[in-house]
């Protein structure tokens, strides 16, 4: 099924009005409002460390409202109804249309995701690709369509490289903020004994479980947990009861990593390895200083594309 994307440029402050008036002829609005982005960028309480390049381009542009119609005879009637709604509103609204081909929408991104090697032992491939010679590497199957976390981003790649260099035979592993489950899958494929994977998003936990299955990892050795360990004592206790862990993977953001530092000391076996990532370079020294103050020792620090990863450990006094 192909679609028509309909976009209406509106005046600042008219977005809610326009959506309300168009709700009788369309649904599922996509809103591009620079004022909302401005609030997001300047929110002092936000935990986001990183704003995607291009998100804040041209902040003076007018906002727009978009919706999608199935391409066909019915869509033409809906378009005329939308134009009639606009004509009945005070002010001038520009309406444009764009054809969206579902084959492009669903499949074109596949050309950009190809098998790639990580470190000395790992080979990552999407499910639709084959590898003629895996060079004896451990092959991890991961699809972009399944969830965030394909190994392409620097934060994930740095963690995978660190895992690739560890002796994981028989390791008890925690993947905190598991996302797609890629790091936990890597650990299990590289010899870990078992895995607890946890995320605040139930969809992420579900997808991680699917990726565990797709990589033919024994699900009985992998335990899911959906919860927020920062705010829920029950969830923290569940992780504590499953520990201590030989390896903890935490690819999140700086504030959350530091907020969990005392929990990590409880969960990590003395002499074990905690891998911290999702740290922008501008906050790397802040994060390092925090973990050193609470008793951790940095083993490795790697940087790539504006991101930092730390591998740390601690010993009981």
C-alpha positions in Angstrom: 0.0 0.0 0.0 1.3 3.4 -1.0 0.5 6.6 0.9 0.2 10.4 0.4 1.8 12.5 3.0 -0.2 15.8 3.5 1.6 18.6 5.2 0.1 21.9 6.3 2.3 24.8 7.3 0.7 26.9 10.1 1.3 30.0 12.1 3.0 29.8 15.5 0.4 29.0 18.1 -2.1 27.5 15.7 -1.0 23.8 15.8 -3.6 22.7 18.4 -6.4 24.5 16.6 -5.5 23.0 13.3 -5.2 19.5 14.6 -8.6 19.9 16.3 -10.3 21.1 13.1 -8.6 18.4 10.9 -9.5 15.6 13.4 -12.8 15.0 11.6 -11.0 14.2 8.3 -7.7 12.7 9.4 -5.9 11.2 12.4 -2.4 10.3 13.5 -0.8 13.8 13.2 2.9 14.3 12.8 3.8 17.7 14.3 7.0 19.7 13.6 7.0 22.6 15.9 10.3 24.5 16.6 8.9 26.0 19.8 8.6 22.5 21.2 12.1 21.6 20.2 13.3 24.9 21.8 11.6 24.0 25.1 13.2 20.5 24.9 16.7 21.9 24.2 16.5 24.4 27.0 14.8 22.2 29.6 17.2 22.3 32.6 15.5 19.2 34.2 16.0 17.0 31.1 18.2 13.9 31.4 19.1 14.0 27.7 22.8 14.6 27.1 22.7 14.7 23.3 20.6 16.4 20.8 20.7 14.8 17.3 22.5 17.0 14.8 19.9 18.7 12.5 17.1 18.5 15.0 17.5 22.2 15.9 18.2 23.5 12.4 16.3 26.6 11.4 14.5 27.3 14.7 12.7 30.3 13.1 10.7 28.2 10.6 6.9 27.9 10.8 5.5 24.8 12.4 3.7 22.2 10.4 1.2 19.4 10.8 1.3 16.3 8.6 -0.9 13.2 8.2 -0.9 10.2 5.9 -3.6 8.9 3.6 -3.8 5.6 1.7 -3.3 6.4 -1.9 -6.5 5.9 -3.8 -9.9 7.4 -4.7 -10.8 8.0 -1.1 -7.7 10.0 -0.4 -8.7 12.6 -3.0 -12.0 13.1 -1.2 -10.2 13.5 2.1 -7.8 16.0 0.6 -10.7 18.1 -0.6 -12.3 17.9 2.8 -9.0 19.1 4.4 -8.8 22.0 1.9 -12.3 23.0 2.9 -11.4 23.0 6.6 -8.4 25.2 5.8 -10.6 27.6 3.7 -12.9 28.0 6.7 -10.1 29.1 9.0 -8.8 32.6 9.4 -5.4 33.1 7.9 -3.4 31.5 5.1 -2.3 27.8 5.4 -0.1 26.2 2.8 -1.0 22.5 2.0 1.5 20.3 0.2 1.4 16.6 -0.7 4.1 14.0 -1.2 3.8 10.4 -2.5 5.3 7.9 -0.2 5.9 4.4 -1.6 5.6 1.7 1.0 8.3 -0.4 -0.7 10.8 2.5 -0.2 9.5 3.1 3.3 9.9 -0.5 4.5 13.0 -1.7 2.6 15.2 1.1 1.4 17.0 1.5 4.7 18.3 -2.1 4.3 20.9 -0.9 1.8 22.6 1.0 4.6 22.9 -1.8 7.1 25.5 -4.4 6.1 27.5 -7.0 8.0 30.4 -5.6 10.0 33.2 -6.9 12.2 33.8 -5.9 15.8 37.1 -6.5 17.5 38.7 -9.9 17.0 35.8 -12.2 17.6 32.5 -10.7 16.6 30.7 -10.4 13.3 27.3 -8.6 13.2 24.8 -9.2 10.4 21.2 -8.4 9.7 18.9 -11.4 9.2 18.5 -10.9 5.4 22.3 -10.9 4.7 24.6 -13.9 4.5 28.3 -14.1 5.2 30.4 -16.2 2.8 33.3 -16.4 5.2 32.8 -15.6 8.8 36.5 -16.1 9.5 35.7 -18.2 12.5 34.1 -15.2 14.3 31.0 -15.3 16.5 28.1 -14.2 14.4 25.4 -12.0 16.0 22.2 -11.4 14.1 20.5 -8.0 14.7 17.9 -6.3 12.6 17.4 -2.5 12.7 13.6 -2.9 12.4 13.4 -4.7 15.7 14.4 -1.9 18.0 17.1 0.6 18.8 20.6 -0.8 19.2 22.1 -2.4 16.1 25.8 -1.9 17.0 26.2 0.8 14.4 26.3 3.7 16.9 29.6 4.5 18.7 28.2 4.0 22.2 27.1 0.4 21.4 30.2 -0.4 19.3 32.6 0.7 22.1 30.8 -1.6 24.5 30.9 -4.5 22.0 34.6 -4.0 21.5 35.2 -4.1 25.2 33.1 -7.3 25.5 35.1 -8.8 22.7 38.2 -8.4 24.7 36.9 -10.0 27.9 37.1 -13.6 29.0 33.3 -14.2 29.5 33.4 -18.0 30.0 30.9 -18.8 32.7 30.2 -15.1 33.5 27.0 -14.0 35.2 25.9 -10.9 33.3 23.5 -8.0 33.9 22.4 -5.8 30.9 20.9 -2.7 32.5 19.0 -0.6 30.0 19.1 -3.4 27.5 17.3 -1.8 24.6 17.4 -4.3 21.7 19.4 -6.7 23.9 22.4 -6.5 21.6 25.0 -6.3 24.4 23.5 -9.1 26.4 23.3 -11.2 23.2 27.0 -10.5 22.6 27.9 -11.5 26.1 26.0 -14.8 25.8 27.4 -15.7 22.4 30.9 -15.0 23.7 30.6 -17.5 26.5 28.6 -16.0 29.4 26.8 -18.5 31.6 23.6 -16.5 32.1 22.0 -13.1 31.7 19.6 -10.7 33.4 18.4 -8.1 31.0 16.4 -5.1 32.3 14.8 -2.0 30.7 12.2 0.5 31.8 10.4 0.1 28.4 8.4 -3.1 28.1 8.7 -3.1 24.4 12.5 -3.1 24.7 12.4 -6.1 27.0 10.1 -7.9 24.6 12.3 -7.1 21.6 15.4 -8.2 23.5 13.8 -11.5 24.2 13.0 -11.9 20.5 16.6 -11.2 19.6 17.8 -13.7 22.1 15.7 -16.3 20.3 16.8 -15.1 16.8 20.4 -15.8 17.9 19.5 -19.3 19.2 20.6 -18.4 22.7 19.0 -20.7 25.4 16.2 -18.5 26.8 16.2 -20.5 30.0 19.5 -18.9 30.8 18.2 -15.4 30.2 15.9 -13.6 32.6 13.9 -10.5 31.7 13.0 -7.7 34.0 10.9 -4.7 33.1 11.2 -1.9 35.7 12.8 1.3 36.9 15.5 0.6 39.4 16.0 4.3 40.2 12.4 4.7 41.6 11.3 1.2 42.5 12.7 -0.6 45.5 11.1 -3.8 44.4 12.9 -3.7 41.0 16.2 -2.9 42.7 15.7 -5.8 45.1 15.0 -8.1 42.2 18.4 -7.2 40.6 20.2 -7.5 43.9 18.7 -10.9 44.5 20.0 -12.1 41.1 23.5 -10.8 41.8 26.3 -10.3 42.3 27.3 -10.1 38.6 30.7 -10.7 37.0 29.9 -8.2 34.2 27.4 -5.3 34.2 26.6 -3.6 30.9 25.1 -0.1 31.2 24.8 1.9 27.9 22.4 4.6 29.1 23.1 8.4 29.8 25.5 10.1 32.2 23.0 11.2 34.8 21.4 7.8 35.1 24.7 6.1 35.2 25.8 8.3 38.1 22.4 7.9 39.8 22.9 4.1 39.7 26.5 4.1 41.0 25.7 3.0 44.5 23.5 0.2 43.1 26.3 -0.9 40.8 28.6 -1.4 43.8 26.0 -3.7 45.3 25.4 -5.6 42.1 29.0 -6.0 40.9 31.1 -8.8 42.2 34.4 -7.4 43.7 36.9 -7.5 40.9 34.1 -7.7 38.3 33.8 -5.4 35.3 31.3 -2.6 34.9 31.0 -1.2 31.3 29.6 2.4 31.2 28.6 4.0 28.0 26.3 6.6 26.5 28.6 9.3 27.8 29.2 12.4 25.7 32.8 13.5 25.7 31.8 16.8 27.4 30.7 14.9 30.5 33.3 12.2 30.4 35.5 13.7 33.2 32.5 14.4 35.3 31.3 10.8 35.1 34.9 9.4 35.7 35.3 11.6 38.7 32.0 10.5 40.2 32.7 6.8 39.9 36.3 7.2 41.2 35.0 9.1 44.3 32.5 6.3 45.1 35.3 3.7 44.9 35.6 2.5 41.3 38.8 2.2 39.4 39.0 2.9 35.7 40.4 0.0 33.7 39.8 1.3 30.2 38.7 4.5 28.6 37.8 4.5 24.9 36.4 7.4 22.8 34.8 7.6 19.4 32.7 10.1 17.5 32.1 12.3 20.5 31.3 9.5 22.9 33.2 7.9 25.8 33.1 4.4 27.3 34.6 3.4 30.6 35.4 -0.1 31.9 35.6 0.1 35.7 36.0 -2.2 38.6 36.2 -2.1 42.4 37.6 -4.1 45.3 36.1 -4.4 48.8 38.3 -2.9 51.6 
